Amino acid sequence: QEQLVESGGGSVQAGGSLRLSCAISPLPVTRNSVGWFRQVPGKEREGVGFFALNGSTTYVDSVKGRFTISKDVAKNVLYLQMNSLENEDTAMYYCGARHCSLLRCDFWGQGTQVTVSS
């Protein structure tokens, strides 16, 4: 049974930073595409960024230059470093795994809330 557990969300002021973590089991992050998504109430889930199988990264335009995804292969953990946070980044953030694109993945975590205030 695939498990994805996000952590690291919270409240932060605009301009601040947060790092989200996602512990994934048993899918190895080295052999699966993995990524981050976010959703606000009333809107569809939006892809933030993901690692393709070849290791390349893709980001949605709104976070380019501010957000960075990385992974710890030994721990099988996916990270999302978020800098220069804006009010518009407020959302529930989810990690996903396997067959990921900016539209979807096969498996999802339960999410962690990020709230950015002025």
C-alpha positions as a Markdown table, in Angstrom:
| # | Residue | x | y | z |
|---|---|---|---|---|
| 1 | Gln | 0.0 | 0.0 | 0.0 |
| 2 | Glu | 1.5 | 3.3 | -1.1 |
| 3 | Gln | 1.8 | 5.9 | 1.6 |
| 4 | Leu | 2.7 | 9.6 | 1.2 |
| 5 | Val | 2.8 | 11.7 | 4.3 |
| 6 | Glu | 3.3 | 15.5 | 4.0 |
| 7 | Ser | 4.6 | 17.7 | 6.8 |
| 8 | Gly | 6.0 | 21.2 | 7.3 |
| 9 | Gly | 3.0 | 23.4 | 6.5 |
| 10 | Gly | 2.0 | 26.3 | 8.6 |
| 11 | Ser | 1.4 | 30.0 | 8.7 |
| 12 | Val | 4.0 | 32.5 | 7.4 |
| 13 | Gln | 4.1 | 36.1 | 6.5 |
| 14 | Ala | 4.4 | 37.2 | 2.9 |
| 15 | Gly | 8.0 | 37.2 | 1.8 |
| 16 | Gly | 8.9 | 34.3 | 4.1 |
| 17 | Ser | 9.9 | 30.7 | 3.5 |
| 18 | Leu | 8.7 | 27.2 | 4.3 |
| 19 | Arg | 10.0 | 23.8 | 3.5 |
| 20 | Leu | 7.5 | 21.0 | 3.0 |
| 21 | Ser | 8.5 | 17.3 | 3.3 |
| 22 | Cys | 6.8 | 14.2 | 1.9 |
| 23 | Ala | 7.8 | 10.8 | 3.2 |
| 24 | Ile | 7.0 | 8.2 | 0.5 |
| 25 | Ser | 6.7 | 4.4 | 0.8 |
| 26 | Pro | 7.2 | 2.0 | -0.7 |
| 27 | Leu | 7.6 | 3.6 | -4.1 |
| 28 | Pro | 11.3 | 4.6 | -4.5 |
| 29 | Val | 11.7 | 8.2 | -5.5 |
| 30 | Thr | 14.5 | 7.2 | -7.8 |
| 31 | Arg | 12.3 | 5.1 | -10.0 |
| 32 | Asn | 9.1 | 7.1 | -10.0 |
| 33 | Ser | 8.0 | 10.5 | -11.0 |
| 34 | Val | 7.1 | 12.5 | -7.9 |
| 35 | Gly | 5.7 | 16.0 | -7.5 |
| 36 | Trp | 3.9 | 18.7 | -5.5 |
| 37 | Phe | 0.4 | 20.0 | -6.1 |
| 38 | Arg | -1.8 | 22.6 | -4.3 |
| 39 | Gln | -5.5 | 23.3 | -4.0 |
| 40 | Val | -7.6 | 26.1 | -2.7 |
| 41 | Pro | -11.3 | 25.6 | -1.9 |
| 42 | Gly | -13.5 | 25.9 | -5.0 |
| 43 | Lys | -10.7 | 25.4 | -7.4 |
| 44 | Glu | -9.1 | 22.4 | -9.1 |
| 45 | Arg | -5.8 | 21.0 | -7.9 |
| 46 | Glu | -2.9 | 22.7 | -9.5 |
| 47 | Gly | 0.5 | 21.2 | -10.3 |
| 48 | Val | 3.4 | 23.1 | -8.6 |
| 49 | Gly | 6.4 | 21.1 | -9.8 |
| 50 | Phe | 7.5 | 17.5 | -10.3 |
| 51 | Phe | 10.5 | 15.3 | -11.1 |
| 52 | Ala | 10.1 | 13.3 | -14.3 |
| 53 | Leu | 11.6 | 9.8 | -14.5 |
| 54 | Asn | 14.7 | 11.2 | -16.2 |
| 55 | Gly | 15.3 | 13.5 | -13.2 |
| 56 | Ser | 14.3 | 16.7 | -15.0 |
| 57 | Thr | 12.1 | 19.2 | -13.1 |
| 58 | Thr | 9.1 | 21.1 | -14.3 |
| 59 | Tyr | 7.4 | 24.0 | -12.5 |
| 60 | Val | 4.3 | 25.9 | -13.0 |
| 61 | Asp | 5.1 | 29.5 | -14.2 |
| 62 | Ser | 3.8 | 31.1 | -11.0 |
| 63 | Val | 6.4 | 29.5 | -8.8 |
| 64 | Lys | 9.4 | 29.5 | -11.0 |
| 65 | Gly | 12.4 | 31.1 | -9.3 |
| 66 | Arg | 10.7 | 30.9 | -5.9 |
| 67 | Phe | 10.0 | 27.2 | -5.3 |
| 68 | Thr | 12.5 | 24.3 | -5.6 |
| 69 | Ile | 11.7 | 20.6 | -5.4 |
| 70 | Ser | 14.4 | 18.2 | -4.2 |
| 71 | Lys | 14.6 | 14.6 | -2.9 |
| 72 | Asp | 16.6 | 12.7 | -0.4 |
| 73 | Val | 17.1 | 9.3 | -2.0 |
| 74 | Ala | 18.4 | 7.6 | 1.2 |
| 75 | Lys | 15.3 | 8.7 | 3.1 |
| 76 | Asn | 12.9 | 8.4 | 0.2 |
| 77 | Val | 11.6 | 11.9 | 1.0 |
| 78 | Leu | 10.5 | 14.6 | -1.4 |
| 79 | Tyr | 10.9 | 18.3 | -0.5 |
| 80 | Leu | 9.4 | 21.6 | -1.6 |
| 81 | Gln | 11.4 | 24.7 | -0.6 |
| 82 | Met | 9.2 | 27.7 | -0.9 |
| 83 | Asn | 10.8 | 31.2 | -0.8 |
| 84 | Ser | 9.4 | 34.7 | -1.3 |
| 85 | Leu | 5.9 | 33.4 | -0.4 |
| 86 | Glu | 2.9 | 35.4 | -1.6 |
| 87 | Asn | -0.6 | 35.5 | -0.4 |
| 88 | Glu | -1.6 | 33.6 | -3.5 |
| 89 | Asp | 0.4 | 30.6 | -2.4 |
| 90 | Thr | -2.0 | 29.9 | 0.4 |
| 91 | Ala | -3.4 | 26.4 | -0.3 |
| 92 | Met | -3.4 | 22.8 | 0.8 |
| 93 | Tyr | -0.3 | 21.3 | -0.6 |
| 94 | Tyr | -0.2 | 17.6 | -1.6 |
| 95 | Cys | 2.6 | 15.4 | -2.8 |
| 96 | Gly | 2.0 | 12.8 | -5.5 |
| 97 | Ala | 3.8 | 9.9 | -6.9 |
| 98 | Arg | 4.0 | 7.7 | -10.0 |
| 99 | His | 3.1 | 8.8 | -13.5 |
| 100 | Cys | 3.2 | 12.4 | -12.5 |
| 101 | Ser | 2.7 | 15.5 | -14.6 |
| 102 | Leu | 1.5 | 19.0 | -13.7 |
| 103 | Leu | -2.0 | 17.6 | -14.1 |
| 104 | Arg | -2.0 | 14.5 | -11.9 |
| 105 | Cys | -0.2 | 11.6 | -10.3 |
| 106 | Asp | -1.4 | 8.1 | -9.5 |
| 107 | Phe | -1.1 | 8.4 | -5.7 |
| 108 | Trp | -1.6 | 11.3 | -3.3 |
| 109 | Gly | -0.9 | 12.2 | 0.3 |
| 110 | Gln | -3.4 | 13.8 | 2.7 |
| 111 | Gly | -2.0 | 17.3 | 2.3 |
| 112 | Thr | -0.5 | 20.0 | 4.5 |
| 113 | Gln | -1.9 | 23.5 | 4.8 |
| 114 | Val | 0.2 | 26.6 | 4.0 |
| 115 | Thr | -1.2 | 30.0 | 4.9 |
| 116 | Val | 0.5 | 33.2 | 3.8 |
| 117 | Ser | -0.6 | 36.5 | 5.3 |
| 118 | Ser | 0.4 | 40.1 | 4.7 |
